[in-house]
Amino acid sequence: MRIVDLSKKLYPGKEQRRCQIWRFTYASGEYMHYIDLESHVGTHVEAPSHYIPARYGRPAEDVSELPLERLMGEAVFWDLSGVERGKVLKPEDVEVEIREGDIVLVGNSPYRGVDRPQFSEELIRWLVDKKIKLIGVDDSVIITPRSREGLPEKLEDLIEHELFLGNGIPIVEQLTNLDKLRRKRFLFIGFPLNISGLDSSPIRAVAIEDAKLIEVKE
């Protein structure tokens, strides 16, 4: 097996989003830390409770309530290294086979900022209809269909939240090291902190290539 770490390393006090630690001594003098984090810092998974309660006023699964089976399993990587600048991605652009129950990771384009390719609403609906169980992206692709001027200003304009989270499909953002993958299919694992009430949580996302299933005989 080959393990590829797909998670960003966080540096307290240096991240754009809140990430601080404070060291203190405990009991016999050993070190411990207080941690102050924004729930969406670094590589993180978003649960339905990030959007559904705000949009519709009803409860939805938080990260502690997501079945772990939804956060691990067979994954497929759609490599955007050859995509043109600013392309709006549609179903006909998908270059890998996507099966029901797949975890789909997308990214590795050469662009940043407004030049990045972006998901179309048509692509999002197509992926939901494929019954994928998780979508993950890095910083080289925009998952929110939008104008080049900036983020949508209204909840109802967050189409990817509406369709993915509204159908119980967690969203993983800020993946990294997708360029280090050697396989199109692999085992993905990305577990959040088991803290009740969190809408999102940093995760340690990993790809395990050439993982073999071992039959256990009693």
C-alpha positions, 0 to 999 in steps of 0.5 A, spaced: 500 500 500 502 507 498 499 512 503 498 519 500 496 525 505 491 529 502 491 534 508 494 541 509 498 542 515 496 548 519 500 553 522 497 556 528 497 564 527 499 563 520 492 561 517 487 566 513 482 562 518 482 562 525 487 557 528 491 558 535 494 554 540 496 555 547 501 551 551 500 550 558 503 545 564 498 540 567 499 535 573 506 533 574 508 539 569 507 535 562 505 539 556 498 540 554 494 545 549 488 549 548 486 549 541 482 555 538 480 553 531 474 555 526 471 549 523 472 550 516 480 551 517 485 547 512 482 541 509 475 540 512 469 536 511 462 540 511 456 536 514 448 538 512 448 542 518 452 547 515 447 549 510 440 546 511 438 549 518 440 556 516 436 555 509 430 551 511 430 552 519 430 545 520 435 540 523 440 536 519 446 532 520 452 535 524 459 532 523 459 527 529 452 524 526 455 523 519 456 515 518 463 513 518 461 509 511 460 516 508 467 518 509 471 513 507 471 508 501 472 507 494 474 514 490 476 516 483 480 522 482 478 527 476 485 530 474 484 537 471 491 538 470 489 539 462 483 543 463 483 550 460 483 557 464 476 559 467 472 553 464 465 551 466 465 544 467 459 540 465 458 532 465 461 531 458 467 534 461 468 528 466 474 524 464 473 518 469 468 513 470 464 515 476 460 509 479 454 509 484 457 510 491 463 513 489 467 518 493 469 523 487 475 528 488 476 533 483 482 538 482 490 539 480 488 544 475 494 549 474 490 555 475 488 559 482 484 565 483 478 567 478 482 563 473 480 557 476 475 552 472 468 551 476 463 547 477 456 548 473 450 547 476 449 541 471 455 538 473 453 538 480 446 535 479 449 530 474 453 528 480 448 527 485 444 523 480 450 518 480 449 517 487 456 519 489 457 519 497 462 524 498 465 530 493 472 533 495 476 539 491 482 542 492 484 550 491 485 549 484 477 549 482 471 553 484 465 548 487 460 554 487 457 556 480 458 563 480 460 569 476 467 572 476 465 577 481 465 574 487 461 569 492 453 569 492 450 573 497 444 569 498 443 562 501 439 560 495 444 561 490 449 556 494 447 551 489 452 546 491 450 546 498 443 545 496 444 539 492 450 536 495 448 537 502 441 537 501 442 530 499 446 528 504 453 528 500 458 531 505 463 536 501 471 536 503 474 542 501 482 544 501 485 538 499 492 538 497 497 533 494 492 531 488 498 531 483 502 526 487 496 520 486 498 515 481 492 511 481 485 514 478 482 509 483 484 508 491 481 508 498 479 514 501 479 516 508 477 523 511 474 522 518 472 529 522 472 530 530 467 527 533 464 533 536 457 534 537 454 540 534 459 542 529 457 544 522 464 542 519 471 539 522 478 539 519 480 532 517 486 528 516 484 526 509 488 520 506 488 516 499 491 509 500 493 506 493 493 499 491 489 497 498 487 490 498 481 487 501 483 481 505 478 475 506 477 473 513 475 466 514 472 464 521 
